[in-house]
Structure formats: C-alpha cells, structure tokens
C-alpha cells in the first residue's frame, strides 16, 4: 500500500525547494522567489512547519575544514539491535545511521580524522558483527532538495519490448 502524501500546491513545493537551498533566507526574499507576498509566504512556511513537512533547520558544515579528512560508509551485518543503537549513540563519528534490509543490517556514514582514527572507529563495530568499509572519494550529490513525491512523474527506465 503506497504512502499517501498530503496535497501541497506548486507554491509550497517551490517554498520547500528554496528553504532546502538556503534555510536562512528572509521571508521577504523567499516571497520574491516564489512570487508571493511576505505575509503569505510566512503563513505558508508556518503551515509547512506545523504539518511536519519542515522538521527543522540546520547548518551544513564542511567536514574537511573541521579536521575530518575521511568520510566512510561502514556496512554492518546482523547484530543485536539494542547493542548497536547504544554503540551508535556512544560514537560521535557516526554522522548518519540507517537500519536497512538486505545482506547488511546497518549502513553507517562516519567522519574521521585519518586512517588510524578510521581503524579505531570501525574496530568498535567489528566487535558486534561483521563489517565492510568503503572510503568516500567524492560526493557529486549531497544534501539535494527533496520535493513532494508524485507517482505520475515516474517514467520507466527501460521500455518493454512486446515483439510486435
């Protein structure tokens, strides 16, 4: 059963896109960009926040400038859920943690200073279960804006051949 997405109009979609590009934008500038008055856009943003479309605002930091020279993805096999949650909470290097289906149970995104630091962090998770680590070389797409899901915008990747 597909998840039902509450209807939001084109103005709300453009507001969400602009806020994801720059959450510090003034309401006046946001209104100019989406062609609404400042009071109208302020009310729409408030409604988007109240309805849960906007969960919060945060700064996107440069890991490299903060001293984290390596970002990595650590895949962790089947492990005790409660122990894994506790270890994630105790490991500040874990930037994102995903409990997933498939061969691995967890995908962790971590930020570390160097290879020695990487080894120390990964070793903590090796104690719980089998791990596999990939170092991120570059990120051609990061923090992309997410707009409302629309089933009608999905196009098949490959056209089926019917033989006719």
Secondary structure, 3 states (H helix, E strand, C coil): CCCCCCCCCHHHHHHHHHHHHCCCCCHHHHHHHHCCCHHHHHHHHHHHHHCCCCCCCCCCCCCCCCCCCEEEEEEECCCCHHHHHHHHHCCCCEEEEEECCCCCCEEEEEEECCHHHHHHHHHHHHCCCCEEEEECCCCCCCCCCCCCCCHHHCCCCCCCCCCC
